[in-house]
Structure formats: C-alpha cells, structure tokens
C-alpha cells in the first residue's frame, strides 16, 4: 500500500501541492488535510522569508523528480506524521526542520496516552537518543582566557575523548554501565563526577525513572561500554564560548550570565553507539508489531507500535536507559572540562563558578501533561531535533527559573554563534512547549563533502580567531556553517513566533570536535 500512496501523491504538480500549504501567520504555514493521505490533524511549520524559500524549493525539486531517491521533503514528512494513529494538536515543524529518517529532524508530535490506538515511533526520537546540549558558566572573562586559549583548547582536547571510535577515560566495567543506565546522573553523583546542583539544572533531573536495563540489548551495551564519557564525532562538540549579546537582562542574570565577554562552555553530545542500537533494535521489533496490529502508515520509515503494546513499552524503557546514558556522558565531560579549566587556571572548578546553567535534550519522547480543548490530557510528546521549552511557573522547571521560564540551549554550527532562549506560554499552547534545536541542515553530509574543502573550512575558523582541535578533519566539511541553515534566522523565527524568547547570544573562541 505504501508504494501506492507514494505513487498517487506524487502525480500532483508543484502548483497543486502548494494549494495545501496556507500561510497562517507571518511566521507559519498550515499544511491542510489531504496533502498526504489519512491525515488525522493538520501540520504547521514555522519559517521566515529565507527559510520559507528552502522549504518550498525542496518540495519543488521533489515534485520535479517524481519523488525518486533521497528522503521525502520536510513538508511531506511533517504531513505523514500527522497521519499517525493517536496524534493530537498538530504535527509541528520548527524553523530548523530538515529531512530525516521517518520524522523530519525538527518535527514535534504529541500522541494521546488515553487513546489505545496512539503510537510511539523511534523515528520521532531519532537514532541518537537524548542528543542534547549542556551549558556551563564560569566567572572568567575573555581577557583571562585569550592568552592561554591555545593551551586551554589543547587541554580540553586531551581531557575529553573525541572522534568516531573514541574510548572513555573514566573507568567502567559492565556492572558500572548497567548502574549508569538505570541511575543516570545519580550514578555520576554517587561516583563523584557530578555536583548535586548539576542535577537540579537538568531536564528530568538527569534521570528517567522508567529506564529498564533488561530492555537494552547486549549488543547495545557492548557498543556503549567503551564510549561512556566520550564526545563522539559528527555534529557533536565542546566549545569555549563568550557572551556576545544579552537580550533579556533579567533572565540572563538568573542564569548567572551577567556580562558581555563572560566565558562559558557548551557541550553537545548524545548516547553514542548505545542509543543508536536501542533505536535499531526497536525498529526491527516494531515492524513485526505493525503487521500484527495492522497499523497503517504512509512511509515505512515511520515504524511504530501502540504505546500500550509490549513493543511500545520495551522501546520507551530502553529509550529512557539510553537517555540516562547520555546524561551520564555529558556529566563525565563536564567533570573533565572542570578538571581542564582548574588545571589551566591553577584553581578549583568551584572557585571558577563552573555551574551547569541547564542541560536540555533534543531527541526524546516524554510523557507530559498538556491542555487540549480546555481539558488536561496525558500525552507522549516526541521531540526530534526539537527542544523542550517550558514557560514560567511550570512545575517541572527548577526553582531559579520559575519566573523566567526554562532555559533553552541552541547550539550553533561549528564556529558560528549559539543562543540561550527561554520557554513561553505561547509555545506551551502552540507547540506543546517545544522550540527549535539548532541550525538544521541545508546540505546533506555527502553534498557538503563534495562542495567544500576541509582546509578552507579550518582556515575560515582560524581567521575568526577561533582555536580548533579536530579528531577527524575530513569530517569537518559536513559540519561547516555552509552545510546548515543560519542559526540566527532559525532563532529569530522562534522569537518572532513567540514560541521561545531570546536571552543571550554566545560566540565561540575555541572548538573541540570529533
């Protein structure tokens, strides 16, 4: 049936396709039902003029090629998700949306836990479960870092294991791994790699309680054991950054960011091979469950299972364990970063005020309470390439941020800028408290490798005065700013739409990459 629906849909011209896409506000488009078969709800995607062009060009290209080859365009993927059983509200595409496996990256979708037909889909979380961002502050100024910037970059590179096959420096055996998967940051705290305050400034307090290690395969554990406390490759990085502009003084001060030039460290990483294996294992199980339960989807990459089914529950328990792994991972790298800074400045991390401002996840599914048509519902919210952005006074955000809203960390592309935003009540109503996660790809990895030369990319960074340490220079082109949508456009669109609010812009002075 799948090829058939693809065939039927593809026969429309680009002009006919566009009739289903209606501009609904200065920053958003509605995707009307009928754009793809069986849509249960409408879609919506957020764009500004520049990002809008990219979305429509992708669709135009797809219509012209009659859908041969490659991922479906982002708009189609958002619409196919709107056809999944049990979806409520809208299928939401954030401004950094781009084609991914099943779900677009930058797609948020919520499913009603009260509906026995509602599904969970690993493609709505992504392969790198709990890929996320953590921001540490310091009381240093750029002036203090500048003279020893190269040594500091080298020291971080030496302390944090990076690269495709990198192995951790924190000693771990199989029993440690199992405890870490179950306990998340409570393990890091117990072992002395985290501060008690770190947990409070972390989504879920750094531990998802539904984790069940028996739902994580031996193969996943085997892949995860050597990699704990490692950065990995691809778009993951640790950056030394400085505060470049403050948009909301009050919110920034609550986060301990109170002046231009203040030094921070941003860590962007996930669950390495372990999360990838958990996702792969679940997709195989779910293909069978779909046949058994006769679940129809528009695209076979949207493999899913009823939330209440054994397969659905197994995945959510395994996903939670992988999420815990990622938090332990970021905690281990926080520990190593604190060590590197303390050594460089011959003092203690405490005296450098190296507190975690916040830690957010942007590849995860979470059970949350939301208001729909005036009634409270328990929903399973899938955020893939999308960040939770809860508003002021929400019970799940830390005490310090109750008045300003949850901090949202948006990692820029290598050598561009990053942002700190806060959650808003508009976003809580419109996108179930979700916003963008970063820049979002504009060029595929393969295209980036063909179009760019890595020496040029590295030279451009050096010209900006950014120290860089890279484990695999050949992968640099895939992560070059040219390969991505501009993060400032993405963030400004979210700000204009009111789904999150700009607080601080950060600019990199040193980049450590896999």
Residue pairs with C-beta under 8 A, 6 or more apart in sequence:
1 296
2 297
2 298
2 299
2 300
5 36
5 37
5 298
6 67
6 298
6 299
8 37
9 36
9 37
9 67
9 76
10 63
10 66
10 67
12 63
13 63
14 59
14 60
14 63
14 64
17 35
17 59
17 63
18 56
18 59
20 31
20 32
20 34
20 35
21 29
21 30
21 31
21 32
21 35
21 75
22 29
22 30
22 32
23 29
23 30
24 30
24 44
25 497
26 496
27 46
27 47
27 48
27 493
27 496
27 497
28 44
28 45
28 46
28 47
28 497
29 44
29 45
29 47
29 52
29 55
30 42
30 43
30 44
31 39
31 42
31 43
31 44
31 45
31 75
31 78
31 79
31 82
31 91
32 42
33 39
33 41
33 42
33 82
35 43
35 75
35 76
35 79
36 76
36 79
36 80
36 82
36 83
36 298
37 83
37 298
38 83
38 296
38 298
39 79
39 82
39 83
40 82
40 83
40 84
40 85
40 86
40 87
41 82
41 87
41 88
41 89
41 90
41 91
42 82
42 90
42 91
43 75
43 78
43 79
43 81
43 82
43 90
43 91
43 92
43 93
44 90
44 91
44 92
44 93
45 55
45 74
45 75
45 78
45 92
45 93
45 94
45 95
45 97
46 92
46 93
46 94
46 95
46 493
46 494
46 497
46 499
47 55
47 95
47 493
48 95
48 489
48 492
48 493
48 496
50 486
50 489
51 95
51 485
51 489
51 490
51 493
54 442
54 485
55 73
55 74
55 75
55 97
58 73
58 74
58 75
58 99
59 73
59 75
59 76
61 73
62 72
62 73
62 76
70 99
70 444
71 77
71 99
71 100
71 101
72 80
72 99
72 299
73 99
74 93
74 97
74 98
74 99
74 104
74 106
75 93
77 99
77 100
77 102
77 103
77 104
77 107
77 299
78 91
78 92
78 93
78 97
78 104
78 107
79 91
80 297
80 298
80 299
80 302
81 87
81 91
81 103
81 104
81 107
81 109
81 124
81 302
82 90
82 91
82 109
83 297
83 298
84 109
84 111
84 119
84 121
84 297
84 302
84 304
85 115
85 117
85 118
85 119
85 295
85 304
85 306
86 111
86 112
86 115
86 117
86 118
86 119
86 307
87 109
87 110
87 111
87 118
88 110
88 111
88 112
88 372
88 377
88 379
89 110
89 372
89 432
91 107
91 108
91 109
92 107
92 108
92 109
92 386
92 430
92 431
92 432
92 434
93 104
93 106
93 107
94 106
94 107
94 108
94 385
94 386
94 431
94 434
94 435
94 436
94 437
94 490
94 494
95 106
95 436
95 440
95 485
95 489
95 490
95 493
95 494
96 105
96 106
96 385
96 436
96 437
96 438
96 439
96 440
96 485
96 487
96 490
97 104
97 105
97 106
97 107
97 385
97 440
98 104
98 105
98 106
98 385
98 440
98 441
98 442
98 485
99 105
100 107
100 123
100 126
100 384
100 385
101 123
101 126
101 127
101 301
102 121
102 122
102 123
102 124
102 299
102 301
102 302
102 303
103 109
103 121
103 123
103 124
103 126
103 302
103 382
103 384
104 384
104 385
105 126
105 384
105 385
105 440
105 441
106 384
106 385
106 386
106 436
106 437
106 440
107 124
107 382
107 384
107 385
107 386
108 381
108 382
108 383
108 384
108 386
108 431
108 432
108 434
109 124
109 381
109 382
110 368
110 370
110 379
110 380
110 381
110 382
110 432
111 118
111 119
111 120
111 307
111 379
111 380
111 382
112 118
112 372
112 377
112 378
112 379
113 307
113 367
113 377
113 378
113 379
113 380
114 377
114 378
116 306
116 308
117 306
118 306
118 307
118 380
119 295
119 304
119 305
119 306
119 307
119 312
120 304
120 305
120 306
120 307
120 312
120 315
120 316
120 365
120 380
120 382
121 286
121 302
121 303
121 304
121 382
122 279
122 282
122 283
122 286
122 303
122 304
122 315
122 319
123 283
123 301
123 302
123 303
123 304
123 384
124 304
124 365
124 382
124 384
125 279
125 319
125 363
125 364
125 365
125 382
125 383
125 384
126 279
126 363
126 384
126 385
127 275
127 276
127 279
127 280
128 270
128 271
128 272
128 275
128 276
128 363
129 270
129 271
129 275
129 278
129 279
129 319
129 322
129 323
129 326
129 363
129 364
130 270
130 271
130 275
130 322
130 323
130 325
130 326
130 327
130 361
130 363
130 364
131 236
131 268
131 269
131 270
131 271
131 275
131 326
131 361
131 362
131 363
132 203
132 268
132 269
132 270
132 326
132 330
132 359
132 360
132 361
132 362
132 363
132 364
133 266
133 267
133 268
133 359
133 360
133 362
133 409
133 410
133 411
134 202
134 266
134 267
134 330
134 334
134 356
134 358
134 359
134 360
134 409
135 264
135 265
135 266
135 267
135 356
135 357
135 358
135 359
135 407
135 409
135 420
136 264
136 265
136 266
136 267
136 334
136 337
136 338
136 354
136 355
136 356
136 357
137 255
137 256
137 257
137 262
137 264
137 353
137 354
137 355
137 357
138 262
138 263
138 264
138 265
138 341
138 352
138 353
138 354
139 262
139 352
139 353
140 262
140 263
140 345
140 352
141 259
141 261
141 262
141 263
142 242
142 261
142 262
142 263
142 509
143 261
144 263
144 345
145 152
145 240
145 242
145 263
145 509
146 509
148 344
149 240
149 467
149 509
149 510
150 467
151 344
152 240
152 340
152 341
152 344
152 467
152 510
153 240
153 467
153 468
153 469
153 510
153 511
153 512
154 469
155 340
155 343
155 344
156 238
156 240
156 336
156 337
156 340
156 469
156 510
156 512
157 469
157 512
158 340
159 169
159 336
159 337
159 339
159 340
160 230
160 231
160 238
160 333
160 336
160 337
160 340
160 512
161 167
161 168
161 169
161 229
161 230
161 231
162 230
162 231
162 232
162 233
162 469
162 471
162 512
162 513
162 514
163 231
163 232
163 233
163 471
163 472
163 514
164 232
164 233
164 471
164 472
164 514
166 227
166 230
166 231
166 232
166 471
166 514
167 226
167 227
167 230
168 226
168 227
168 228
168 229
168 230
168 332
169 229
169 336
170 193
170 228
170 229
170 332
170 335
172 180
172 225
172 228
172 229
174 221
174 225
176 187
177 221
177 224
177 225
177 228
178 213
178 221
179 187
180 187
180 188
180 228
180 324
180 325
180 328
181 211
181 213
181 216
181 221
181 224
181 321
181 322
181 324
181 325
182 211
182 213
182 321
182 324
183 190
183 207
183 324
184 204
184 206
184 207
184 208
184 211
184 323
184 324
184 327
184 328
185 194
185 198
185 199
185 202
185 205
185 206
185 207
185 324
185 327
185 328
185 331
186 199
186 206
186 207
187 328
188 194
188 198
188 206
188 327
188 328
188 331
188 332
188 335
189 195
189 196
189 198
189 199
193 331
193 332
193 334
193 335
194 206
194 331
194 334
194 335
195 355
195 356
197 355
197 356
198 206
198 331
198 334
198 355
198 356
198 359
199 205
199 206
199 207
200 398
200 399
201 355
201 356
201 357
201 358
201 359
201 398
201 400
202 327
202 356
202 358
202 359
203 358
203 359
203 360
203 361
203 388
204 323
204 327
204 361
204 366
206 324
206 327
206 331
206 359
207 324
207 327
208 320
208 321
208 323
208 324
209 320
210 316
210 317
210 320
211 317
211 320
211 321
211 323
211 324
212 317
212 318
212 320
212 321
213 321
215 314
215 315
215 317
215 318
215 321
216 274
216 278
216 318
216 321
216 322
217 277
217 278
217 281
219 277
219 281
220 273
220 274
220 277
220 278
220 281
220 318
220 322
221 274
223 272
223 273
223 274
223 276
223 277
224 271
224 272
224 273
224 274
224 277
224 325
227 272
227 273
227 274
227 329
228 272
228 325
228 328
228 329
228 332
229 328
229 329
229 332
229 333
229 336
230 272
230 329
231 237
231 238
231 267
231 269
231 333
231 512
231 513
231 514
232 269
232 270
232 272
232 514
233 471
233 472
233 475
233 513
233 514
234 475
234 478
234 479
234 514
235 268
235 413
235 438
235 479
236 268
236 269
236 270
236 513
236 514
237 266
237 267
237 268
237 411
237 414
237 511
237 512
237 513
237 514
238 265
238 266
238 267
238 268
238 333
238 337
238 511
238 512
239 265
239 266
239 268
239 418
239 508
239 510
239 511
239 512
240 263
240 264
240 265
240 508
240 509
240 510
241 263
241 264
241 265
241 266
241 418
241 506
241 507
241 508
241 509
242 260
242 261
242 262
242 263
242 264
242 506
242 507
242 509
243 252
243 257
243 259
243 260
243 261
243 262
243 264
243 504
243 505
243 506
244 260
244 417
244 505
244 506
244 507
245 260
245 504
245 505
246 252
246 257
246 260
246 503
246 504
247 501
247 502
247 503
247 504
247 505
248 404
248 422
248 501
248 502
248 503
248 504
250 404
251 404
251 405
251 407
251 422
251 501
251 503
252 258
252 420
252 503
252 504
254 400
254 401
254 403
254 404
255 357
255 358
255 401
255 404
255 407
255 420
255 503
255 504
256 353
256 355
256 357
257 264
257 357
257 420
257 503
257 504
263 509
264 357
264 506
265 337
265 341
265 354
266 409
266 411
266 418
266 506
267 330
267 333
267 334
267 337
268 411
269 326
269 329
269 330
269 333
270 326
270 329
270 363
271 278
271 322
271 323
271 325
271 326
271 329
272 325
272 329
274 322
274 325
275 322
275 325
275 326
278 315
278 318
278 319
278 321
278 322
281 318
282 311
282 314
282 315
282 318
282 319
283 303
285 305
285 311
285 314
285 315
286 303
286 304
286 305
286 311
286 315
287 303
288 311
289 295
289 305
289 306
289 309
289 310
289 311
289 312
290 297
290 303
290 304
290 305
293 305
293 306
293 309
295 304
295 305
295 306
297 303
297 304
305 311
305 312
305 315
306 312
307 313
307 316
307 380
316 365
319 364
319 365
323 361
323 364
326 361
327 359
330 359
334 356
337 354
338 349
338 352
338 354
339 349
341 349
341 352
341 354
342 348
342 349
342 352
345 352
357 407
357 409
357 420
358 401
358 406
358 407
358 409
359 409
360 387
360 388
360 407
360 408
360 409
361 383
361 387
361 388
362 383
362 384
362 385
362 386
362 387
362 437
362 438
363 383
363 384
363 385
364 383
365 380
365 381
365 382
365 383
366 380
366 381
366 383
366 388
367 378
367 379
367 380
367 381
368 378
368 379
368 381
368 432
368 433
369 376
369 377
369 378
369 379
370 376
370 377
370 379
370 381
370 428
370 432
370 433
371 377
371 429
372 379
379 432
381 432
381 434
383 434
385 437
385 438
385 440
386 434
386 435
386 436
386 437
387 408
387 409
387 410
387 434
387 435
387 436
387 437
388 406
388 408
388 423
388 433
388 434
389 405
389 406
389 408
389 421
389 422
389 423
389 424
389 427
389 431
389 433
389 434
389 435
389 499
389 500
390 396
390 397
390 405
390 406
390 423
390 428
390 433
391 405
391 406
391 423
391 424
391 425
391 427
391 428
391 433
392 401
392 402
392 403
392 404
392 405
392 422
392 423
392 425
393 402
393 403
394 405
394 406
394 423
394 428
394 433
397 405
397 406
397 423
401 407
401 422
404 422
404 503
405 422
405 423
405 424
405 501
406 422
406 423
407 420
407 421
407 422
407 503
408 420
408 421
408 422
408 423
408 435
408 500
409 418
409 419
409 420
410 418
410 419
410 420
410 421
410 436
410 437
410 438
410 487
410 490
410 491
411 418
411 437
411 438
412 418
412 419
412 438
412 439
412 487
412 508
413 438
413 439
413 479
413 480
413 481
413 483
413 484
413 487
414 461
414 476
414 479
414 480
414 481
414 511
414 513
415 460
415 461
415 464
415 466
415 468
415 481
415 508
415 511
416 439
416 481
416 486
416 487
416 508
417 487
417 488
417 505
417 506
417 507
417 508
418 487
418 505
418 506
418 508
419 487
419 491
419 502
419 503
419 504
419 505
419 506
420 503
420 504
420 506
421 435
421 491
421 494
421 495
421 500
421 501
421 502
421 503
422 500
422 501
422 503
423 433
423 435
423 500
423 501
424 498
424 499
424 500
424 501
426 497
426 498
426 499
427 433
427 434
427 435
427 498
427 499
427 500
430 497
430 498
430 499
431 499
434 499
435 494
435 499
435 500
436 490
436 491
436 493
436 494
436 500
438 484
438 487
438 490
439 481
439 484
439 485
439 486
439 487
439 490
440 484
440 485
440 490
441 483
441 484
441 485
442 483
442 484
442 485
443 451
443 482
443 483
443 484
445 478
445 483
447 483
448 477
448 478
448 479
448 480
448 482
448 483
449 474
449 477
449 478
451 477
451 482
452 477
452 480
452 482
452 483
453 477
454 473
454 474
454 476
454 477
457 476
457 477
457 480
458 468
458 470
458 473
458 476
461 468
461 511
462 468
465 509
466 508
466 509
466 510
466 511
467 509
467 510
467 511
468 510
468 511
468 512
468 513
469 510
469 511
469 512
469 513
470 476
470 511
470 513
470 514
471 513
471 514
472 514
475 514
476 513
477 483
479 513
491 502
492 502
494 500
495 501
495 502
